[in-house]
Amino acid sequence: MCDLYVKDIVRLCEGKVLCGDEELKLSTFCTDTRRIKEQDVYVGIKGEVFDGSKFYMEAVNKGASVCILENGYVKSTDIDCTIVEVDDTVKCLQELAKYKRSLYDIPVIAITGSVGKTSTKDIIASVVEQKYKTCKTIGNYNNHIGVPLTILSLKDEEALVVEMGMNHLREIAVLSEIAKPTVAVITNVGTAHIGILGSRENILKAKLEILEGMVGKKVIINKDNDMLKGALKELEERYDVSTVSIVEESTYRAVNIDEDVFDSKFDIDNKVNGIKVNVGGEAFIYNSLVAYAVGEVLGIDNDLIKKGIDSFKLSSGRLEKKVNSKGVTIIDDTYNANYDSMKASIELLGKVKDKRKIAILGDMLELGEYSEEFHKGIGEVVFNSKIDKLITIGEASVNIERRAVELGMDKSNCYHFDKENDCYEVVLEILDSNDIVLLKGSHGIHLDRVVDKLMEK
C-alpha cells in the first residue's frame, strides 16, 4: 500500500499547513460535505454553483481529519482538524493523484469513447478482477475531478480500470498524464459533444489524447468505427494496436452472433467459442470483444475471461430490464443519450418480436447547430425500426416525431410533451401488458422520473 501524507501536499502543491499535523496520513478523499465520513480528507472545490471551500466547517463537524482549501477561507485555526491551504484545490487533487499513480507498478487500463465508456469500463473490470484485485472508476466519475479521486482511492489493488470523458479538447490529455495508462481503449468516435467540438474530426483528436500520457504501447480500438479505422495506419506506426469488429477483418472479430434484446452469444473468429453477455445489442458485443482483448493482454486465462464477461452486470439506468405490476416490460436506458447511443437502443427495440414496441424519447442535449439534423435522424431510425408508438419529450425531440411522420408513421401513434411530468397520464393510459417500452434521453430531461412513475403502477 502506498500512502500519502499531509507533507506531500506541502511538497507537491506548495500547501501551507494552518493547523494540525504534517505527518498525518491521508485516507479517503471526498469533495462533497454530504458524503464526508470520519477521518476523510475533504477537498473544497469551486464549482459553477457552490464554492466547496466555504463549507469546510461542515466537513470538520462530521469528522474530517484533513481539509484542503483554497487560500483565504479560514477565519480561525482553533479547529480539531488539519487545515491546508493551496492556490488551486483542483490542481492539488490532480498533482496528488499523479504522484500516487507513480508509486504503483500495476496495469492501468484507460477507456474513452463517444458512447459506452462506463459500460465498457465495467465489463473490462469484470474480466480483470477474475485474476487481479481491481480498482475501477465509480459510476461515471470520469472527468478532471473524478479520475484523480479514483486514483487516490487506490490501496492494495493490483490493477486499475479508469474511464476518461471530456467536453473540450485537451481535457483527456490532462487525465492521461495523471493516470499514465499501460493499456488504452478507444471504443468509438461518434457525435457526443459535437455541438461544442464542432466536428467528428475534433472528437477523434480529443479521444486520441488518451495516448499522450501512456507508459505502455498497447492500444485497442473498434475497427468498425469509420474514424478509428481511418486513424489505424498512423496508430500502428507508434503503438501495438489490436482491433475489434463485427464487420471488418480484425484481431478480435465477433462471428456466429445470436442476439436477443437482453443478451447475446457469439464466437471470436479463430480464437474462442461460446461467449455470452447478459445485455442485448451490438454495443455490448463490441464491449465484450474489448474486454476479451484486455484479458489477453493481461494474461488472464480464457475461461476466466469468459466468466468475467458472463458475470458482468450493467449499472442502473443503462438498458436495465424492469417489469411493472401491469406486466409491461421496461427498458430503462435513461442515464444519458447522444445520437449514436439512442440509435443503437431504438434499433435494439426494433428487433423485439411478439410485443407492441413503444419508444419514449427525450431531447439529446449539447448538439448545438446539429440538434435539428440529429433529432430528425432519430426519427428515421424510429420509422425504420417499425416502432408502434412514439412519445417524445422536450423542445428538440419534436423533430423526431416530425421526421417519423414525414416518412409514414401514423400521427395518431405519436405524442409530444414539453416536460416529462406532462406525459404521465397519457403514458399510463396507453400501456398494456404486452408492451415493451424503451425510455431514452439526455439526463437533463429526467426520463428516470417517468420510469419511477411506471414502476408505481
N, C-alpha and C positions, 0 to 999 in steps of 0.2 A: 504494500500500500504506500502511495506517495502522497505525503501530507503537505499542506500549505499552512503558513503561519502569518500572523499579523505583520511581522517584519518583512515578509515578501511583498506586502502592499507598499510598504515604505520604500523597499529597494526597487521594485519594478514600476511603480506608479507615482513615485515621488510623494507618497502619502505622508500625512502629518498626524501622529497619534495625539489626540487631545486629552484622552484619559484612558486608563486601562493598561493592558499588558501586551508588549510586543511579541512575547514568546507564546502567546495563546494560539492554539491550533484552530484553523478554520474548518468548520464542519459543513453542514448543508447550506447552500446559498439560496436565498429567496428574495424576490423583488416585489412581493405583494404582502402587505401587512395583514391581510385577511387570512393568509395561509402560514404565517410565522408560527414556529414551534420553539420550545425551549432549546437553547444552545445554537439556534440557526444564526447564519450570517445574513443580515439584512442589507440589501443594496438599494439605495434610493435613486430611482431612475426618473428622469424628467421626460414625461410623455406629452402628447398633444393636449390632454385634458388635465392630468394630475402631475404634480411635482413630488415624487416619492420622498425626496429629502426632507420635505416639510412634515412628514408623518412618522419621523423616526421614533418619537416617544411611544407611539402605539406598539412598535416593534420591541422597544425596551420593556414596556409593561407586560408584554407577552413572553418575555424571557429570552430575547435575542442576546447572544453572547457578544456579538460584534455588529456595529453599524458602519457601513461605508457610505459616506455622504459627500455631496459637493460642498465646496467652501462657502462658509458664511451662514449656515443654518443653525448652528448650535449656540444656544444662549447661555447655557450653564454646563459645566463639566462635573458637577456633583451628581454623577449618574453611576449606577451599578452596571456598567456596560462599557466595553472598549469602543471608543469612537475614533474613526479615522476619516480625515478629510482628504479629498483628492480634487483635482481640477475637473475631471470628467468621469463620472461613475460608469458609463457605458464602456469607455476606453479602458478603464481599470478592470472591469469584468473581462473584457477581451484579452488584455495582457496577462491576467492571472490564468485564464483558460489556456492561452498559448504556452505559458510556462508549464502548466500542469501536463499538457499533452506531451511536452518534451521529456517528461520524466517516465513515460510509458513506451516500452518497446513491444507494441501489440499491433495486430491487424486493425486498420481503421478503414471501414467501407463507407464512402460518402456517396449519397444519391441525390441527383437533381433531375428535373424534367418538368414539362408543362403540365402533365397530367399524371396522377397516380404516385406521387412521391411517397406519401405516407403509407399507402398500402404496400408499395414495393419495399419500403424500409421494414415494414412489419413482417413480410414474408421472408425477406433476407435474414432478419434477426431470428425468425423461427427456425431457419436452417442452421445458422451459425451457432445458436445455443444448443444444438444437438451435440456439439463437441466442446465448445468454449463457453465459459461464464461470460455473458454478454451484457453490455450496457447499450441502450439504444435511446434515440430521441423519444421523449414522451409526447404523445399526441402529435401535433404538428409544430412543435417548438423549433422552427427551422430558420429563424432569422438571426439578426445581429446580436440579439439577446439570448434567444433560445438555444442556439448552438453552443455558445460559451457555458451556459448553465448545464447543458448536457455533459460537456467535457468536465466541468467542475464537480459533477456528481460521481465521477469515476472513483472506485475504491480498489477492490481486488479483482476487477474484471479482467478477462483475457482477450477481449475483442470489443470494438466499439462500432456501432452502426449508426450513422448520423445523416439526417436529412437536411438538405440545403435549399432554401427558397429565396426568391427575390422579387422585387418590383422594378428595380432600376439596374442599369449597368454598374459594374464594379462591386456590387453587394456580395455576390458569391465569391469573388476574388478574395475579399476580406475573410470570409468564412473558411475558405480553403487554406489560406495562410495560417489560420488559427488551428484547424483540425489536422493538417498535414496528412491527407489520405494516403493509404498504401494501395487502395483499390478505388477507382472512380466508376460510377454507374450513371449514364445519362439515358433516361427511359424514352424520351421523345422530345421533339420541338414542335409545339403547337401554336396556339393563339392566345394563351393566357397572358394578360398584361400587355397585349398588343396596342391597346389604347395609350399606354404610357411609353412603350419602347418603339412603337411606330412601324415595325416590320418583323417578319419571321426571321430575317437575316440578323437583326439585332437581338432577337430572342436566342438564336443559336449562339451568337457571340457571348451573350450573358451566361448561357449554360456551360460553354466551354471554359469559362473562368474557373470551374471546379478543378481544372488541371494545374492551375498556377501554383498551388502550394503542395502538390503531390511529392511524396518521398518514395513512392513506388512507380511502377511502369504499367500496371495492369488497368486497362480501360475496357468497359463493357457497354456496348451501345445497341440500340434497336435498328437493324439494317432495313427494316420495312418503312422506317420513317424517312421521308424524302430528304429532309435537311441533313440528317445524320449520315445517310448514305452518301450524300454529296461531299461531306467532310471526311469520309472514311480514308481516302488515299493520303490526305495530309496527316491525319492522325496516325496512320500506320508508319509514317516516316519517323515518328518520335516515340511511339508507345507500343506496348504489346496489347493489341486490340483483339477482343473476342466479340462476335456479333450474335444477336438472337433474331429470330424471324419466324413468321408463318409462311410468307410468300417467297421471299428471296432465298437463295442459297446462303447459308451462314454456318458459323461454328456450332450453333445450337438452334436447330430448326424443328418446330413442332409439326408432327405428322400424325395421321390416323386420329384426327380430333373428333371426339364425341362430346358435343357441347349441349348443356341444358341451361335453363335460366339460373339455377342456383348451384351448379357445379360443372366441372369439365374434366375429361380424361383425355390423355394424349401420350404419344411417344416422342422421344427426341431422336431424330434421324441418325442412324449409325451409332447411337450411344446407349440409350436405355428405353425400356418399355414400361408402360403402366404407371404413368404419373397422374395423380389425382389432386385437384384443388377444389376446395369446398365453396367456391364462388364462381358464378357463371360469367360468361363474357370473354371476348378475346383479350381484353386488357389484362385479365388475370392469368391467361396463358403466357402472355409476354412477361408478366411479373414472375411467374414460376420459372420461366426459362432463365431470367436474370438470376434468380435465387439459386438455381441449379449451377449456373456458371460460377457464381461466387463460392458455392460449396466446393466445387472442384478446385478453384484457385487456392482455397484454404486447406485442401487435402482431406476433406470430410468424406467418409465412406458413403458410397452410392445409396445404400439402404437408409442411412441416416438423413441424407438429403431428401429423399422421397418422403420420409417420415415427417421432416420439418415442413415440407410443402403441404402434406396432407393434414397436418395438425394446425395449420395457420387459421386464425380467426380474424375477420375484419373488425376494425374499430367501429364504434357506434356511428350511425348516420351515413354509412358507406355501403350501399347495396345490401342493407340489412333487411332480412325477411321477417315480417311480422304478420300475424293473423288476428283480426279483431273478433269480438264476440259474435258478430254477424256472419263470420266466415269469410270476410273479404281478405284477400292476400295483399299485403302492402310491401312494396319495395321502397324502403326508406333510404334515399340517396341524397339527403337534404344538406349534407355537410357543406358543400360548396359546388360551384359549377362554372365551367367555361365551355366553349363551343365543342371541343373535342370530347370532353367527358360526358356532356349532355347527349351528343350524337351517339356515343357508344351505349349509353344507358337506354335510350329510346330504341335503338336497333336491337338491343337485348330483349326489351319488352315485346318488340315486334315478332320475335321468334316463338312467343308463347302460343300454344295451341289449346283449343277447347275452353278458353276463358274470354270474357269480354275485357278488352285492354283499354285502360284509362290512363292518360298522362296528365298529371298536374305539374305544370312547369312555370317557374318564376324567372324573372329577369336574370340575365348574365351581366354582371357589373364589370366595370373597368375596361370596356371595349372602345370607349371614345367614339371616333368617327366611324368605326366599323360596326357599331351597335346594330343599326337597322339591317345591314347586309347579313350579319351573322345570325340574327334572330329569324330573318326570313329563310336563311339556310336551314335552321332547325325546323321551320315549317315544312320544308321539303322532306326532311327526314321523317317527320310525323306522318306525312301523307304516304311516303314510300313504305313506311313500316306498317301501314294499314291499322293505325290506332283508331279505336272505335269512338272514344270520346276524349275531347281535349279541353282542359281547363287551364287558362293562363292567368298569371298574377303579376302585376307590376306595370310600370309605364312602357317599357320597351318590348315586353313579351306579346303585346297586341300584334306585333309584326309576325309572330309565329302563327297565330290564328289566321291573319290575313293571307299569308302565303299558302297555308294548307287549304284554305277555302278556294283561293285562286286556282289551285291545282285540281280541285274537285271534291274536297272533303265537304260533307253536308254541314251547312252553317248551323243547323238545329242541334248538332252534336258538339258545338263549340260554345264555351262560356269564358268571359273575360271579367276580371275583377282588379280594381286598383290596389287593394291591400288584402293580405291573407285572411284577416278576420271577416272580410266581406263575403267570403266564399263558403263559409261553414254550412249554412242552411242548404244551399244547392248541392254541395258535395254529399252531405249526409242523405239527402233525399234521393239522389240518383244511384247510389251504390247498392249493389245486390251481392248475394253470397258467392256468385260465380265470377265475380270481378277480380282482376289483378290490377293494382294501382301503383304507378311509379310517381314518386314525388322528387323533383329535382330542380334546384335553382341556387343562385348565389346565397351565401349565408345571410346577407343583409335583408333578404326577402322573407326570412323566418318561416319557411315551409315546415320546419320542425314542429311548429305550433299546430299546423294542420295535422301532422301525424299524431300528435298528442290528442287532438280532438277526435280523430278517427278511432284511436285506441280506447277512448272513453266509452264508445258505443258498442 
